[in-house]
């Protein structure tokens, strides 16, 4: 039986379109116009995979794929939510009371609402008013582009509008000011994912969703939380994200096991984290750890080094060097960290066979999701066609149905005018 090869469009709705959809859904659901609107982007990690929870370096960029959230306060301390996402689990609408000192919110079903509940529960300013809200997103769920952090950061940004900071004299705000710095906001959203989604993620996704800047990637030191903008402005350059459309659920996957293995190796070597370990030290301590643990740590230690080198390459415009490091990263994720899968390997090999492609690798937690490819902008269409054309050699085409996204480096979370 011949498998169908369908190439999906690389176009995606702009913020204005998503905002219009969200306003329309809000009017239909609640009978009035929303008073507030915010957005927060998804992200793609160019290099630095599974290094964030090891206090290492990462190099993500914010995407033009975004979550838009619109809403209005209400007076009865209830939260009423609706998502328009067809990929979200049921129910798509729900209502629950705000947490109190005596009764905390608890995770449950639907799963998509747990990210919102977690941010509400851990939000540092109080008392929050109840609210109605509608969520619309172009970030694919389960695709490794961090739809979860996009939703968390959109929710946090919305709560900041509901519960504003310091006001002029004689103004009585509805709640104590949220004066948290950006890193603190990211940590609240990270804690929401830990405690309400059961995913022990690092801080990268939340930081880039808050701090993304148009035309730049962001080098993040996950130990110090220092950030450095890295230019990605060359108009001859493009970033292609290819979704394998193989879904993964990190909470029930190998992700927590990988994190535990990394922590065990660091502990065996007498270090707080793998960030403190050099490749030479790892080799010298090989007998102290399991063979599997050694391979996991070798990926992380090597990946931290590759990420620093990649940021330097991007700063000097050496895209070939950057591409080579991407390929090394993928091979390490496939062979040492073992989080790739045949579909992702197919997509990477197919992209690398096209002239004008600098590098390609899996991105995100793994076991499905997306690849990221750095390439000449002029070759983007040819690359997408090659990946799924029946005319390509079997080893150079994708046997599934891929979805493509071409994105510039975009801005982080923002308040939208209504």
C-alpha positions in Angstrom: 0.0 0.0 0.0 1.4 3.4 -1.0 1.6 5.9 1.9 0.2 9.3 1.2 2.7 12.1 1.3 1.0 15.4 2.0 2.8 18.6 2.5 1.0 21.0 4.8 1.3 24.7 4.4 4.0 26.7 6.2 1.7 29.7 6.7 0.3 30.3 10.2 -2.2 32.8 11.5 -0.9 36.1 12.7 -1.6 37.6 16.1 -4.3 39.9 14.7 -6.2 36.8 13.3 -5.9 34.9 16.5 -7.0 37.9 18.5 -10.1 38.3 16.3 -10.9 34.6 16.7 -10.5 34.9 20.5 -12.8 38.0 20.7 -15.4 36.3 18.6 -15.4 33.2 20.8 -15.5 35.4 23.9 -18.6 37.3 22.7 -20.3 34.0 21.8 -19.5 32.4 25.2 -20.0 35.4 27.5 -22.2 37.8 25.6 -19.9 40.8 25.9 -16.5 42.1 24.6 -13.4 41.1 26.6 -11.6 43.9 28.4 -8.1 42.5 28.4 -5.9 40.7 25.8 -2.3 39.2 26.0 -0.1 36.9 23.9 2.9 34.7 24.6 5.0 32.8 22.0 6.0 29.3 21.5 9.7 28.6 21.1 12.1 26.5 19.2 15.4 25.6 20.8 18.2 26.0 18.2 20.7 24.0 20.3 21.1 23.0 23.9 18.8 20.1 24.4 18.2 18.6 27.9 20.8 21.0 29.3 18.4 23.4 31.1 17.6 21.2 34.0 21.3 20.4 34.3 22.0 24.1 34.9 23.6 24.3 31.4 23.3 26.6 28.4 20.4 26.8 25.9 19.9 28.9 22.7 16.2 29.2 22.0 14.2 31.8 19.9 10.6 32.9 20.4 8.3 32.0 17.5 5.6 33.8 15.5 3.4 30.9 16.7 1.6 32.3 19.8 -1.1 31.8 22.4 -3.6 34.6 22.7 -5.7 34.9 25.8 -8.6 37.4 26.2 -10.7 37.9 29.2 -12.5 40.1 31.8 -12.8 40.2 35.6 -15.9 39.0 37.4 -17.1 39.6 40.9 -17.9 36.1 42.2 -14.4 34.6 42.6 -15.1 32.0 39.9 -12.9 31.3 36.9 -14.6 30.4 33.7 -12.4 29.1 30.8 -12.8 28.2 27.2 -10.2 26.9 24.7 -10.8 26.8 21.0 -8.1 24.3 20.3 -9.4 21.1 18.6 -6.3 19.2 19.9 -7.0 20.0 23.6 -8.6 17.3 25.7 -12.2 17.5 26.7 -13.9 19.4 28.2 -12.9 22.5 26.3 -14.8 24.7 28.8 -14.8 24.6 32.6 -15.4 26.6 35.7 -13.8 26.5 39.1 -13.5 28.7 42.2 -10.2 30.6 42.9 -8.0 29.1 45.6 -8.2 30.2 49.2 -5.9 29.8 52.2 -7.9 26.7 53.2 -8.4 25.2 49.7 -5.8 25.0 47.0 -6.4 24.2 43.4 -5.7 20.7 42.3 -4.7 19.3 38.9 -7.2 17.1 37.1 -9.0 17.0 33.8 -9.0 18.6 31.3 -5.2 18.5 31.2 -4.8 21.8 29.2 -6.4 23.7 32.1 -3.8 22.4 34.6 -1.2 24.9 33.3 -3.7 27.7 33.9 -4.6 26.4 37.4 -0.9 26.1 38.3 -0.1 29.7 37.4 -3.2 30.9 39.4 -2.2 28.8 42.4 1.4 30.0 42.4 0.8 33.6 41.4 2.5 35.8 44.0 0.0 38.7 44.2 -3.4 38.5 45.9 -6.3 38.5 46.1 -7.1 37.8 42.5 -10.5 38.6 41.2 -12.5 35.9 39.4 -12.4 36.1 35.6 -13.8 34.8 32.3 -11.1 33.9 29.6 -10.8 32.4 26.2 -7.6 30.8 24.9 -6.7 30.6 21.2 -3.3 29.3 20.1 -1.3 28.6 16.9 1.3 26.7 18.9 0.9 22.9 18.1 0.2 20.8 21.2 2.7 18.1 21.9 5.0 19.2 19.1 8.0 20.2 21.2 7.5 24.0 20.6 6.4 24.6 24.2 2.7 25.2 23.9 2.6 24.6 27.7 5.0 27.5 28.6 3.3 29.7 26.0 0.0 29.1 27.9 1.5 29.6 31.3 3.2 32.8 30.4 0.1 34.1 28.7 -1.9 33.3 31.8 0.7 35.1 34.1 0.7 38.2 31.8 -3.1 38.2 31.9 -3.1 38.0 35.8 -0.7 40.9 35.9 -3.3 43.0 34.1 -6.0 41.8 36.4 -3.9 42.4 39.5 -1.8 45.5 38.5 1.5 46.7 40.1 2.1 50.0 41.9 -0.4 52.8 41.1 -0.4 56.6 41.7 -1.1 57.9 45.2 -4.7 57.6 46.6 -5.3 54.6 44.3 -6.4 51.4 46.1 -5.4 48.4 43.9 -7.5 45.3 43.9 -4.5 43.3 45.2 -0.9 43.6 46.4 1.6 44.4 43.7 3.3 41.7 41.7 6.8 43.2 41.6 8.6 40.1 40.5 11.4 40.3 38.1 11.3 38.4 34.8 13.2 35.5 36.3 10.8 35.3 39.2 7.8 35.2 36.7 9.5 32.4 34.8 10.0 30.5 38.0 6.3 30.8 38.9 5.3 29.4 35.5 8.0 26.6 35.8 6.6 25.7 39.3 3.1 25.5 37.8 4.3 22.9 35.2 6.2 20.9 37.9 3.3 20.7 40.3 0.2 20.8 38.1 1.4 19.0 34.9 4.0 16.7 36.6 6.8 17.7 34.2 10.1 18.5 35.9 11.1 21.0 33.2 13.9 23.4 33.3 13.5 27.2 33.1 14.3 27.8 29.4 10.7 27.6 27.9 9.3 30.1 30.4 12.2 32.6 30.1 12.2 32.7 26.3 8.4 33.1 26.2 8.9 36.2 28.5 12.1 37.6 27.1 12.1 36.8 23.4 13.2 39.7 21.1 12.5 40.1 17.5 15.5 39.3 15.3 17.4 37.5 18.1 18.0 34.2 19.7 18.6 34.2 23.4 21.5 32.5 25.1 20.4 31.5 28.5 22.7 30.4 31.3 20.3 28.2 33.3 22.6 28.3 36.4 22.8 32.1 36.8 19.7 32.9 34.7 21.9 35.4 32.8 20.7 36.0 29.3 22.5 37.3 26.1 20.9 38.3 22.9 22.4 36.6 19.8 21.6 38.3 16.5 19.5 36.3 14.0 18.8 39.1 11.6 20.4 38.0 8.3 17.6 38.1 5.7 19.4 35.3 3.7 18.8 32.9 6.6 15.7 31.0 7.5 14.6 28.7 10.4 12.4 25.8 9.3 10.5 23.9 11.9 9.1 20.5 10.8 6.5 18.8 12.9 6.6 15.0 12.6 3.0 14.9 13.9 4.1 12.1 16.1 2.7 13.2 19.5 4.4 12.8 22.8 3.2 13.3 26.4 6.3 14.3 28.4 4.7 13.6 31.8 4.3 9.9 31.1 7.4 9.5 28.9 11.1 9.0 29.6 11.7 12.7 30.4 11.6 12.3 34.3 13.9 9.3 34.0 16.5 11.2 32.0 16.5 14.0 34.5 17.0 11.5 37.4 19.8 9.8 35.5 21.6 13.1 35.0 21.3 14.0 38.7 22.6 10.5 39.8 25.7 10.9 37.6 26.4 14.4 39.0 26.0 13.1 42.6 28.3 10.2 41.9 31.0 12.6 40.7 30.5 14.9 43.7 29.0 17.7 41.7 25.8 19.7 42.2 24.9 19.4 38.5 26.4 18.3 35.2 27.1 21.9 34.5 30.2 21.5 36.8 31.5 18.4 35.0 34.1 18.5 32.2 34.3 15.7 29.6 37.7 14.8 31.0 36.3 14.4 34.5 33.4 12.3 33.2 35.9 10.0 31.4 38.0 9.7 34.6 34.9 8.8 36.7 33.5 6.3 34.2 33.7 3.4 36.6 31.6 5.3 39.2 28.4 5.4 37.0 26.4 3.0 34.9 27.1 2.7 31.2 23.7 4.2 30.4 24.3 7.0 32.9 27.7 7.8 31.4 26.1 8.1 27.9 23.4 10.4 29.3 26.0 12.6 31.0 28.3 12.6 27.9 25.4 14.1 25.9 24.7 16.9 28.4 28.3 17.9 29.0 29.1 17.9 25.3 25.9 19.7 24.5 26.7 22.5 26.9 30.0 23.0 25.1 28.4 22.8 21.7 25.8 25.5 22.7 28.5 28.0 23.7 30.3 27.3 20.4 27.1 27.7 18.5 26.4 31.1 20.0 29.9 32.2 19.0 29.3 30.9 15.5 26.0 32.8 15.2 27.6 36.0 16.5 30.3 35.9 13.8 27.8 34.8 11.0 29.5 31.4 10.6 26.3 29.4 9.7 28.2 26.4 8.4 29.9 25.9 11.8 26.5 26.4 13.5 25.0 23.8 11.2 27.7 21.2 12.0 27.1 21.7 15.7 23.3 21.1 15.2 24.1 17.8 13.4 26.5 16.8 16.2 23.7 17.6 18.7 21.2 15.4 16.9 23.5 12.5 16.8 24.2 12.8 20.5 20.5 13.0 21.3 19.9 9.9 19.1 22.8 7.8 20.3 23.8 8.9 23.8 20.6 10.5 25.3 18.3 8.2 23.3 15.3 10.5 22.9 15.0 10.6 19.2 12.8 8.3 17.1 12.8 7.0 13.5 10.5 9.8 12.3 12.8 12.6 13.6 15.8 10.8 12.2 14.1 10.6 8.8 13.3 14.3 8.9 16.8 15.3 9.8 18.4 13.1 7.1 16.0 14.4 4.5 16.7 18.0 5.3 20.5 17.5 5.3 20.4 16.0 1.8 19.2 19.4 0.3 21.9 21.9 -0.9 21.6 25.1 1.1 20.8 23.4 4.4 23.4 24.3 7.0 22.2 21.9 9.8 19.2 20.1 11.2 18.3 18.4 14.5 15.5 17.2 16.7 14.3 19.9 19.1 12.2 19.6 22.3 11.9 16.8 24.7 12.0 14.1 22.1 10.1 10.9 21.2 8.3 12.8 18.5 7.6 16.5 18.0 9.7 18.7 15.7 13.0 19.2 14.0 14.7 22.6 13.5 16.7 23.3 10.4 18.9 26.3 9.7 19.0 27.0 5.9 19.3 29.6 3.2 16.0 31.3 2.9 16.0 30.7 -0.9 16.1 27.0 -0.4 13.2 26.7 2.1 10.5 25.7 -0.4 12.7 23.2 -2.1 13.6 21.6 1.3 9.9 21.2 2.2 9.1 19.7 -1.1 12.1 17.3 -1.0 11.2 16.0 2.5 7.8 14.8 1.3 8.1 14.2 -2.4 7.7 10.7 -3.7 10.4 11.4 -6.3 13.1 11.6 -3.6 15.1 8.5 -2.8 13.4 6.6 0.0 16.1 7.4 2.6 15.7 11.1 1.8 11.9 11.4 2.2 9.6 11.4 5.2 7.1 8.5 5.2 4.6 10.3 7.5 2.8 13.6 7.1 4.8 16.6 8.2 3.7 20.1 8.9 6.1 23.0 8.3 6.5 26.3 10.0 8.9 29.1 8.7 9.4 31.6 11.5 11.5 34.6 12.2 12.8 35.2 15.7 9.9 37.0 17.5 9.1 39.0 20.6 8.1 37.6 23.9 4.9 38.0 25.9 3.0 41.3 25.5 -0.2 43.0 26.3 -2.4 43.5 23.2 -4.5 46.6 22.6 -8.3 46.0 22.2 
